[in-house]
Amino acid sequence: MPLLTQSTITPKNLAVLFRSAVYAFRGGFLIRPFVIALTLGVAGAVLSSLEEQNPAISALVPEVLFPSHADPQVAQAILTDIATSIMTVVSIVFAILLMTLTLASTQFSPRILVSFVRDRVTQWTLGIFLGTFCYCIAALPAARSLPHPFVPVATVTGAMLLAPVCVGWLVYFIHHISNAISVNHIVDRIRRETEQVIDELMPEPRRPAQLEGSVGAFPEDLEFLILSRRSGYIRFIDIERLRSLANDYRVCLRVERRVGHFVPEGVALVRVSRGDRITEERGLQLLAAIDIGPTRTLQQDVEFGIVQIVDIGLRAISPAVNDPTTAISCVDQLSCILIRWAARAPTRSYFYDPPHVLRVVIPWINFNGLLDLAFEQIRHYAVADAAVSLRLMRALDDVASTVEDPAIRLRLLDRGRRLFTGCAGHLQEDDLVRLRERLALLEDGIVSPRTTSTLPE
């Protein structure tokens, strides 16, 4: 089978590169804190310069706020003290943050660090503290005794106002961190981020008896393979770019692995028709439409959000932790994600250009795979835990009560029966009776769907 081999370095599609950069910078400690610090630093420099050019600005500040209008040494002392104090507070903030990240990664899952790094309160905290420091440093040269004394009164007053703001923000940050390390808040945040990904990938509501993807067939055999030139996880696929390139090159293609899967270097990533039309440069362009990196992200990867919650649940029911309440919270949030997924039209897998020619096929996980990913591992390890097994059965019933697709309802019933069978030899008889009762409710709901009513707006 023909293969396309290229150099190790591949050019990045600008759209994919820009999206990946925005996602990485928005979720890190670089862009937002840097912009805030730069803004306040420029404000300090500009305000002190304007104040020197227009002395009337200093007269606007009441002497009650800053009595020493003519003593530059007082202004220098104030700006210096605030700057040094703020740097001390910044070190404390970093210590609190690192302690929180270490605690969360060891107690819950190392994969949830992505959510902590993307936390906006933490980014704003670092930005405000560093910005206050930059403000004071930028304004400090303006307060001088030679060649003629000058006191930037308004600028120093601004620094004095920023100082209590930083103190108040520090108190809020400590309060926020104390809530952020709560497992319920962690799982809830992951669930909300995962639902946002679902909303972006699946914006349309599901219609009755809607199949998961339209059926299509390529007009030609896909015999030409384009190999991945780097190892990593598929984080984002620029579908429109692939479709445009496939139409321009007059070929059809199928991505061999879905978003979130690991692709080793040298493994087939794209299968293409008419290999004689794919030059080395064109192959590089096709590969550039697929972003591959060392870690999974929540750009298009719904499974990654579920994996994070499942990891927390599995660790909670392990013998070393034995925390069924946390596992139950994870099951509740997973059921919310499944309900959101089941209520949306399936993600498109077949893309045509022109309308009658199938150009691109993108694989996506279906509801059956998502259901197994969410519940199967927890079901397997919770066979001897009555509380978690009962909540799993209730979660299946909750999902079944919100969907009308008979195929999905039968899958949920099959998972319920599998759950009961797995627990049969591990739970006590009274717990089995309760589990059987909930299975009966699930079966009754499948056979005789419960009607729902919507309250008027």
LINVENBEL-V689878 format. One record per residue. N is the residue number from 1. PSI is psi in whole degrees, 0 to 359 (NA if undefined). D_FIRST is the distance of its C-alpha to the first C-alpha in Angstrom with 1 decimal. Layout:
<<N PSI D_FIRST> <N PSI D_FIRST>>
This chain:
<<1 130 0.0> <2 142 3.8> <3 150 6.5> <4 119 10.1> <5 139 12.7> <6 177 16.3> <7 161 19.7> <8 325 21.1> <9 127 23.6> <10 138 22.6> <11 141 25.2> <12 136 26.5> <13 133 27.1> <14 321 30.9> <15 316 31.3> <16 317 29.2> <17 317 31.0> <18 316 34.4> <19 317 33.9> <20 319 32.8> <21 317 35.7> <22 317 38.2> <23 317 37.2> <24 316 37.4> <25 322 40.7> <26 330 42.3> <27 13 41.6> <28 184 42.8> <29 29 46.1> <30 298 45.6> <31 302 45.9> <32 311 48.6> <33 322 50.9> <34 317 50.5> <35 317 51.3> <36 314 54.3> <37 317 55.6> <38 320 55.1> <39 312 56.9> <40 324 59.9> <41 315 60.1> <42 322 60.2> <43 318 62.8> <44 318 65.0> <45 316 64.9> <46 316 65.4> <47 318 68.2> <48 324 70.1> <49 316 69.9> <50 323 71.1> <51 325 73.9> <52 326 75.0> <53 332 75.1> <54 86 76.9> <55 341 79.3> <56 337 80.3> <57 321 77.1> <58 326 78.6> <59 342 81.8> <60 340 79.9> <61 122 79.3> <62 148 82.3> <63 342 84.0> <64 323 83.7> <65 324 80.0> <66 90 80.3> <67 326 84.0> <68 74 83.3> <69 344 82.6> <70 10 84.0> <71 100 82.8> <72 335 79.4> <73 325 79.4> <74 316 79.3> <75 318 76.3> <76 319 74.6> <77 318 75.3> <78 311 74.0> <79 320 70.7> <80 316 70.3> <81 318 71.1> <82 317 68.7> <83 314 65.8> <84 322 66.3> <85 320 66.8> <86 320 63.6> <87 326 61.6> <88 318 63.0> <89 323 62.0> <90 319 58.5> <91 323 58.2> <92 318 59.5> <93 316 57.0> <94 322 54.1> <95 316 55.6> <96 317 55.8> <97 313 52.2> <98 322 50.7> <99 319 52.8> <100 316 51.5> <101 319 47.9> <102 316 48.4> <103 315 50.2> <104 319 47.7> <105 324 44.6> <106 325 46.3> <107 326 48.1> <108 287 45.5> <109 139 41.9> <110 342 40.5> <111 345 38.2> <112 358 41.2> <113 333 42.0> <114 318 40.0> <115 321 42.7> <116 318 45.5> <117 328 44.1> <118 2 43.8> <119 123 47.4> <120 328 49.4> <121 317 52.8> <122 318 51.7> <123 318 50.4> <124 324 53.6> <125 310 55.7> <126 320 54.2> <127 317 54.4> <128 317 58.0> <129 312 59.1> <130 325 57.4> <131 320 58.5> <132 320 62.1> <133 314 61.9> <134 324 60.5> <135 313 63.3> <136 317 66.0> <137 321 64.6> <138 329 64.3> <139 343 67.8> <140 318 69.4> <141 336 70.0> <142 334 72.0> <143 103 74.7> <144 159 76.7> <145 335 80.3> <146 151 80.2> <147 340 80.8> <148 139 82.0> <149 139 81.6> <150 135 79.0> <151 112 78.0> <152 82 74.9> <153 310 76.6> <154 322 74.2> <155 317 71.2> <156 322 72.7> <157 321 73.6> <158 320 70.0> <159 322 69.0> <160 330 71.7> <161 326 70.3> <162 329 66.7> <163 308 68.0> <164 332 69.0> <165 318 65.9> <166 320 63.9> <167 315 66.1> <168 320 65.7> <169 326 61.9> <170 318 61.8> <171 317 63.6> <172 322 61.2> <173 317 58.2> <174 319 59.6> <175 319 60.2> <176 317 56.7> <177 321 55.1> <178 328 57.3> <179 326 55.8> <180 330 52.3> <181 359 52.0> <182 133 53.1> <183 326 50.3> <184 319 51.2> <185 322 50.8> <186 311 47.5> <187 321 46.0> <188 320 47.5> <189 318 46.1> <190 320 42.6> <191 316 43.0> <192 320 44.2> <193 322 41.4> <194 320 38.8> <195 328 40.6> <196 322 40.5> <197 318 36.7> <198 318 36.8> <199 325 39.2> <200 320 36.9> <201 329 33.7> <202 72 35.6> <203 339 38.7> <204 143 39.4> <205 153 41.3> <206 136 39.9> <207 156 41.1> <208 137 42.1> <209 34 39.3> <210 128 36.6> <211 155 33.1> <212 83 30.9> <213 144 28.7> <214 145 28.3> <215 133 26.0> <216 161 23.5> <217 140 20.6> <218 143 18.0> <219 343 18.7> <220 159 15.0> <221 143 11.8> <222 91 10.1> <223 351 6.4> <224 129 6.6> <225 135 7.5> <226 120 10.8> <227 147 12.1> <228 136 15.7> <229 9 17.9> <230 154 20.8> <231 142 21.8> <232 185 24.1> <233 140 24.9> <234 118 24.0> <235 331 27.4> <236 140 27.2> <237 121 24.9> <238 90 26.3> <239 316 25.4> <240 324 27.4> <241 317 25.7> <242 318 22.2> <243 320 23.5> <244 317 25.3> <245 319 22.3> <246 322 20.1> <247 320 23.0> <248 321 23.6> <249 353 20.1> <250 48 20.0> <251 169 16.8> <252 149 16.4> <253 157 15.2> <254 128 15.6> <255 128 16.6> <256 336 15.2> <257 149 18.5> <258 170 22.1> <259 134 24.9> <260 342 26.4> <261 151 23.4> <262 135 22.6> <263 112 19.4> <264 155 19.0> <265 134 17.8> <266 357 14.2> <267 145 13.2> <268 127 11.2> <269 324 14.1> <270 136 13.1> <271 127 10.7> <272 150 11.4> <273 163 11.6> <274 66 12.2> <275 338 10.2> <276 344 12.7> <277 355 15.4> <278 102 14.3> <279 175 16.0> <280 318 16.6> <281 319 19.8> <282 322 18.5> <283 322 15.9> <284 322 18.9> <285 320 21.0> <286 317 18.8> <287 328 18.8> <288 342 22.5> <289 357 23.2> <290 118 22.5> <291 124 25.2> <292 133 24.4> <293 175 27.4> <294 341 28.9> <295 156 30.9> <296 152 30.7> <297 171 32.9> <298 38 34.5> <299 309 33.1> <300 6 30.9> <301 88 30.7> <302 325 33.2> <303 327 32.0> <304 321 33.2> <305 318 36.7> <306 319 36.7> <307 319 35.5> <308 316 38.3> <309 320 40.9> <310 319 39.6> <311 317 39.7> <312 317 43.4> <313 318 44.1> <314 319 42.6> <315 328 44.5> <316 325 47.7> <317 6 47.7> <318 153 46.8> <319 332 49.8> <320 332 50.3> <321 308 51.0> <322 61 52.0> <323 79 52.3> <324 334 51.7> <325 318 53.2> <326 320 50.3> <327 321 47.8> <328 319 49.6> <329 321 49.5> <330 318 45.7> <331 319 45.4> <332 315 47.6> <333 324 45.5> <334 322 42.2> <335 325 43.8> <336 318 44.6> <337 317 41.0> <338 322 39.9> <339 317 42.7> <340 318 41.6> <341 315 38.0> <342 338 39.1> <343 354 41.4> <344 153 38.8> <345 141 36.4> <346 150 32.8> <347 137 30.6> <348 135 28.6> <349 336 24.9> <350 128 24.2> <351 130 25.1> <352 145 25.7> <353 105 26.3> <354 179 28.1> <355 335 29.5> <356 359 27.8> <357 119 24.2> <358 121 22.2> <359 316 20.6> <360 138 20.1> <361 126 20.0> <362 123 21.5> <363 140 21.9> <364 154 25.5> <365 144 27.4> <366 179 29.7> <367 324 33.3> <368 314 32.6> <369 322 30.4> <370 322 33.0> <371 316 35.8> <372 319 34.4> <373 322 33.7> <374 320 37.3> <375 338 39.3> <376 315 37.5> <377 319 38.0> <378 319 41.5> <379 319 42.2> <380 318 41.0> <381 354 43.2> <382 20 46.1> <383 336 46.9> <384 8 50.1> <385 109 51.1> <386 317 53.1> <387 314 53.4> <388 319 49.7> <389 320 48.8> <390 319 51.5> <391 328 50.2> <392 317 46.6> <393 320 48.0> <394 322 50.0> <395 319 47.0> <396 320 45.1> <397 322 48.2> <398 316 48.4> <399 317 44.8> <400 327 45.4> <401 348 48.6> <402 354 46.9> <403 152 44.1> <404 349 44.5> <405 119 41.0> <406 324 41.6> <407 317 38.1> <408 320 38.6> <409 322 42.1> <410 324 40.9> <411 319 38.4> <412 321 41.2> <413 320 43.4> <414 320 40.9> <415 326 40.7> <416 317 44.5> <417 323 44.8> <418 323 42.3> <419 316 44.4> <420 319 47.6> <421 320 46.2> <422 330 45.0> <423 351 48.4> <424 323 50.4> <425 9 50.8> <426 334 51.3> <427 158 53.8> <428 164 57.5> <429 319 58.7> <430 326 60.2> <431 323 57.0> <432 324 55.1> <433 315 57.7> <434 321 57.0> <435 323 53.3> <436 323 53.8> <437 319 55.9> <438 327 53.3> <439 322 50.7> <440 321 53.2> <441 321 53.5> <442 316 49.7> <443 319 49.8> <444 322 52.7> <445 329 51.0> <446 316 47.9> <447 315 50.1> <448 89 52.6> <449 137 51.1> <450 136 53.7> <451 146 54.8> <452 149 54.8> <453 147 57.2> <454 128 56.8> <455 143 59.8> <456 146 61.0> <457 NA 60.3>>
